[in-house]
Amino acid sequence: MDEPISIEERYPAKYWHKLDDGRIQCDLCPRDCKLHDGQRGACFVRGRVGETMVLTTYGRSSGFCVDPIEKKPLNHFYPGSSVLSFGTAGCNLACKFCQNWDISKSRSFDKLADQATPEAIARTAEKLGCKSVAFTYNDPVIFAEYAMDTADACHELGIRTVAVTAGYMHDQPRRDFYAKMDAANVDLKAFTDEFYVKQTGSHLQPVLDTLKYLKHETQVWFEITTLLIPGLNDSADEIGKMCEWIARELGVDVPLHFSAFHPDYKMTGTPATPPATLVQARNIAKAAGLQYVYTGNVHNREGDTTNCPSCNSALIVRDWYEIEQYRLTPDGHCPDCHARIAGRFEKFGKAFGARRIPVKMNG
C-alpha cells in the first residue's frame, strides 16, 4: 500500500499525461509509471493526487554539506572550489549496489529534516563562498522541478549548478533540465544492457542518449563515473568497449572516473574492488585514447592527478581530494607546452581542501 500523500507534499509536477484508461503516465523517465489515484511512481517521490501529478519532496532535503568539487567527482570544473551539496529522497533506479541507499531507497520522509526554498539555497551558497550548488546524494532527475527552480535562483546570484545523476530520463525533460545546469557527473554504470536490467532495473540506451545529448547539443561540462563491481562490469573486454565508445561518440577529452565498489545495500556479499582493477581499467582507457582518466575511492596519487595530454606534465597534483600542486594557467592551458586542457577553469587561489562541512538551513 502506498504511503498517503499529505497536503504539504503536493507540489504540482511537470511531465505527465492522462491515458485513455483513466490512469496518469509519468513522462519524466523511461520507467513510464502509470498511476491510479493515490499511487506513487517507482521513485516514490512522484505520485498522483486526483487528476494531477505531484512532487512530494519539493523544498525538502536529506541534508546540506559543503564539499570540495572533486567529491562529485568533477576534476575539470573549477578545481579546488567548494560546492554546496544536497539531495532529497527516492530514486528512479533500483541499483542493488547503491552506495547512498539510506537516502535514495528511503520510503519514509523522516530523513528530510531540512527545508529550504530555492532562493534560500542560493543565498546560503553565496554566503558560504561556494562556487556552485550540486544536486546529489540521490538522483536530481526525480526532483527536477525543485532542482531547476534552485538552478534559476543560483544563476541570479552568479552561482553555478551541478547535477550528479544516472542520466536516466526522457528527451524533453532532459532538454529542460540541462538548460539549467552548468556541469554534470553522469554514472555510466556498465556497458551492457544485461547489467542495467538485472542490477538497476533500467536500460543502458537512455543513459547513452543523455551522454550524446550533453556532448553534441549543450554547453554543459560533464564527466563520467563508472563504479567497477567485481565479476559484474569489470572485465577488460567490457571496459575496452566502453572506452572505445566514449572516444568515438563523445571525444577523448571527456574525463572518466573509475570508482571502487564497497559492499553495501543488497550486495554485501560481493568483495570490494581491488585497487589493481582500477589501475588496469585506467590503463585500458588511456590505451583507447582517453586523455583524462581517474581512479576513485582508493588512494592513488597518479590516478588523482591531471596530466597534460600533450607533454604529460603534471598540472593538478591531487592526493585524495587535496590539491598539492596547481600549475594550470587561469584560462586552462599547460604552462609548459601551452596545450589547452578541457574543462572550466579560472585563476586559482586557495583550494577548499578535502573537508566536508554540514550546513543547517534556515528557510
C-alpha positions in Angstrom: 0.0 0.0 0.0 1.5 3.4 -1.0 2.1 5.9 1.8 -0.7 8.6 1.6 0.4 11.9 0.1 -0.2 14.7 2.5 -1.4 18.2 1.6 2.1 19.6 2.4 3.7 17.2 -0.2 1.6 18.2 -3.2 3.8 20.4 -5.3 2.5 20.4 -8.9 4.7 18.3 -11.1 5.5 18.5 -14.8 5.9 15.8 -17.4 2.8 13.6 -17.4 -0.3 12.9 -19.4 -3.6 11.2 -19.0 -4.2 7.8 -20.5 -7.4 6.6 -22.1 -7.9 4.0 -19.4 -8.0 6.8 -16.7 -4.5 6.3 -15.4 -1.9 9.1 -15.5 1.5 8.3 -17.0 4.7 10.0 -15.8 6.8 11.2 -18.7 9.9 12.1 -16.8 12.0 9.0 -17.2 11.8 5.8 -19.3 10.1 3.9 -16.5 6.8 5.5 -17.7 5.0 4.8 -14.5 1.2 4.5 -14.9 -0.7 5.5 -11.8 -4.2 5.4 -10.4 -5.3 8.0 -7.8 -3.1 7.8 -4.7 -0.3 5.8 -6.2 3.3 6.7 -6.3 5.8 6.1 -9.0 8.8 3.7 -8.7 10.9 6.7 -7.5 8.4 7.0 -4.6 8.5 10.8 -4.6 6.3 11.5 -7.7 2.7 10.5 -7.3 -0.9 11.0 -8.4 -3.5 13.0 -6.4 -6.8 13.3 -8.1 -6.3 14.2 -11.7 -2.8 15.6 -11.4 0.8 14.5 -10.7 2.7 15.9 -7.7 6.3 16.1 -6.5 6.4 15.2 -2.8 9.9 16.4 -1.9 9.9 20.0 -3.2 11.7 22.2 -0.7 12.7 19.3 1.5 16.2 17.8 1.8 18.0 15.0 3.5 20.8 17.4 4.4 23.2 20.1 3.1 27.0 20.0 3.2 29.8 22.0 1.7 32.2 19.7 -0.2 35.2 20.1 -2.5 34.0 19.9 -6.1 36.3 16.9 -6.6 34.0 14.8 -4.5 31.2 14.9 -7.1 33.6 13.9 -8.8 34.4 16.7 -11.1 38.2 17.3 -11.7 37.9 19.8 -14.5 35.2 22.1 -13.2 36.8 24.9 -11.2 39.2 22.6 -9.4 39.7 23.3 -5.7 36.4 25.2 -5.4 33.7 24.5 -2.9 30.2 23.3 -3.7 27.0 23.3 -1.6 25.6 19.8 -1.9 22.2 18.4 -1.2 19.7 15.8 -2.1 16.2 14.7 -1.2 14.9 11.1 -1.1 14.0 8.4 -3.5 15.4 7.2 -6.9 14.2 6.1 -10.3 16.7 3.3 -10.5 16.8 0.2 -8.3 20.6 -0.4 -8.0 21.4 -3.4 -5.8 24.8 -1.8 -5.1 23.6 1.7 -4.2 26.2 3.5 -2.1 23.7 6.0 -0.8 20.8 3.6 -0.2 19.7 5.0 3.1 18.7 8.2 1.2 17.9 7.0 -2.3 15.9 4.0 -1.2 14.1 5.7 1.6 10.4 5.1 1.8 10.0 7.4 4.8 10.4 11.1 4.7 11.7 11.4 8.3 15.1 11.9 6.8 14.0 15.1 5.2 14.8 17.3 8.2 16.0 20.3 6.3 13.6 22.6 4.5 14.7 25.3 2.1 13.4 27.3 -0.7 15.4 27.6 -3.9 16.2 31.2 -3.0 17.4 30.3 0.5 19.8 27.7 -1.0 21.3 30.2 -3.5 21.7 32.8 -0.7 23.4 30.2 1.5 25.8 29.1 -1.2 26.7 32.8 -1.8 27.2 33.4 1.9 29.5 30.4 2.3 31.6 31.4 -0.8 30.6 28.3 -2.8 31.3 28.4 -6.5 28.4 26.0 -7.2 25.4 24.1 -5.9 25.2 20.3 -6.5 22.1 18.2 -6.7 23.4 14.9 -5.5 23.2 12.1 -2.9 20.0 10.9 -4.7 19.3 11.5 -8.4 18.1 15.0 -9.1 16.1 13.8 -12.1 13.3 12.8 -9.8 13.1 16.2 -8.1 13.7 18.0 -11.4 11.2 20.9 -10.7 13.0 21.7 -7.4 16.4 21.4 -8.9 15.5 23.6 -11.9 14.0 26.3 -9.7 17.0 26.2 -7.5 19.3 26.5 -10.5 17.4 29.6 -11.6 17.9 31.2 -8.2 21.6 30.3 -8.2 22.2 31.8 -11.6 20.7 35.1 -10.4 23.5 35.3 -7.9 26.2 34.0 -10.2 26.3 30.5 -8.6 26.9 27.6 -10.9 24.9 24.4 -10.8 25.9 20.7 -10.9 23.9 17.6 -11.4 25.1 14.2 -10.2 22.9 11.8 -12.0 22.4 8.4 -13.6 21.2 10.2 -16.7 18.0 8.1 -17.0 15.4 10.5 -18.4 13.2 11.2 -21.4 14.2 13.7 -24.2 12.0 16.7 -23.4 12.7 16.7 -19.6 16.4 16.2 -20.4 16.4 19.3 -22.6 14.6 21.4 -19.9 16.8 20.1 -17.1 20.2 20.6 -18.7 19.3 24.0 -19.9 19.6 24.9 -16.2 22.8 23.0 -15.4 26.4 24.2 -15.8 28.0 20.8 -15.1 27.2 17.2 -14.6 28.7 13.9 -13.5 26.9 11.1 -15.2 27.1 7.5 -13.9 27.7 5.1 -16.7 27.1 2.1 -14.5 28.2 -0.6 -17.1 28.3 -1.1 -20.8 25.8 -3.9 -21.2 22.0 -3.8 -21.1 22.0 -7.0 -19.2 23.8 -5.3 -16.3 21.4 -2.4 -16.3 18.3 -4.7 -16.4 19.5 -7.1 -13.7 21.3 -4.8 -11.4 19.5 -1.5 -11.7 16.0 -2.2 -13.2 16.6 0.1 -16.1 18.3 0.2 -19.5 21.6 1.3 -21.0 20.4 3.2 -24.1 18.7 6.2 -22.4 21.9 6.9 -20.5 24.0 6.8 -23.7 21.4 9.1 -25.2 21.9 11.6 -22.4 25.7 11.5 -22.8 25.5 12.1 -26.5 23.0 14.9 -25.9 25.2 16.6 -23.4 28.2 16.4 -25.7 26.6 17.4 -29.0 23.7 19.7 -28.1 24.7 21.6 -24.9 27.5 23.6 -23.4 27.2 21.7 -20.1 30.6 20.5 -18.8 30.3 16.8 -17.9 32.4 14.0 -16.6 31.6 10.3 -16.4 31.9 7.9 -13.4 31.8 4.1 -13.6 31.7 2.1 -10.4 33.6 -1.2 -11.0 32.0 -4.2 -9.3 34.0 -7.4 -9.2 32.6 -10.0 -11.6 29.8 -7.8 -12.9 31.1 -5.0 -15.0 34.9 -5.0 -14.6 36.1 -7.3 -17.4 38.8 -5.9 -19.7 36.6 -6.6 -22.7 33.6 -4.5 -21.4 35.8 -1.7 -20.2 37.6 -1.6 -23.5 34.3 -1.4 -25.5 33.0 1.3 -23.2 36.1 3.4 -23.6 36.1 3.0 -27.3 32.5 4.2 -27.4 33.3 7.2 -25.3 36.3 8.1 -27.6 34.2 7.6 -30.7 30.9 9.2 -29.7 31.9 11.8 -27.1 35.5 12.5 -27.7 38.8 11.7 -26.0 38.7 14.8 -23.8 35.7 13.8 -21.7 37.1 12.9 -18.2 36.3 9.4 -17.0 36.4 8.3 -13.3 36.7 4.6 -12.3 35.5 4.2 -8.8 35.9 1.3 -6.3 32.9 -0.6 -5.1 32.5 -1.4 -1.4 29.9 -4.0 -0.2 26.6 -2.3 0.6 22.8 -2.5 0.4 21.8 -5.7 -1.3 25.4 -6.7 -2.3 27.1 -7.1 1.0 28.5 -10.5 -0.1 30.3 -9.0 -3.1 34.0 -8.2 -2.4 35.4 -4.7 -2.6 37.1 -3.7 -5.9 40.8 -4.4 -5.7 42.9 -1.3 -6.4 44.7 -3.2 -9.2 41.4 -3.4 -11.1 41.1 0.4 -11.2 44.7 0.7 -12.3 44.1 -1.8 -15.1 40.9 0.0 -16.2 42.7 3.3 -16.3 45.4 1.8 -18.5 42.7 0.3 -20.8 41.1 3.8 -21.1 44.4 5.5 -21.8 45.2 2.9 -24.4 41.8 3.7 -26.1 43.0 7.3 -26.4 41.1 8.9 -23.4 43.1 11.8 -22.2 41.8 12.3 -18.6 41.2 9.1 -16.6 41.0 9.0 -12.9 40.6 6.5 -10.1 38.3 7.0 -7.1 37.6 5.5 -3.6 41.2 4.3 -3.4 44.5 6.0 -2.6 46.3 6.5 -5.9 48.0 9.9 -6.4 48.8 9.0 -10.0 45.1 8.3 -10.6 44.1 11.5 -8.9 46.4 13.8 -10.9 45.6 15.7 -14.1 48.3 15.5 -16.7 48.8 17.4 -19.9 47.7 15.1 -22.8 50.3 16.8 -25.0 53.5 16.8 -22.9 52.4 14.7 -19.9 53.4 17.4 -17.4 51.6 17.0 -14.0 49.3 20.0 -13.9 47.0 19.4 -11.0 48.6 17.0 -8.4 46.0 15.6 -6.0 46.1 13.3 -3.0 42.6 12.2 -2.5 40.7 15.5 -2.5 43.6 17.7 -1.6 45.3 19.7 -4.3 49.0 19.7 -3.6 50.1 21.5 -6.8 48.3 23.5 -9.4 50.1 24.7 -12.5 47.3 25.5 -15.0 47.2 29.0 -16.4 44.0 30.9 -15.5 42.5 30.2 -18.9 43.2 26.5 -18.7 46.5 25.9 -20.6 49.6 23.9 -19.8 52.4 26.3 -18.8 55.0 24.1 -20.4 53.6 23.3 -23.9 50.6 25.7 -23.9 48.2 22.9 -24.8 44.5 23.7 -23.9 43.2 21.5 -21.1 39.5 20.6 -21.4 37.3 21.9 -18.7 36.2 25.1 -16.9 39.0 27.0 -15.2 39.8 30.4 -13.7 42.6 32.0 -11.7 43.5 29.6 -8.9 43.6 30.8 -5.3 43.4 28.7 -2.2 41.9 25.3 -2.6 38.9 24.4 -0.4 40.5 21.1 0.7 39.1 17.7 1.5 36.9 18.6 4.4 33.1 18.2 4.4 31.1 20.8 6.4 27.5 20.1 7.3 25.2 23.1 6.9 22.0 23.9 8.7 19.5 25.7 6.5 17.0 28.3 7.6 14.1 28.7 5.2 
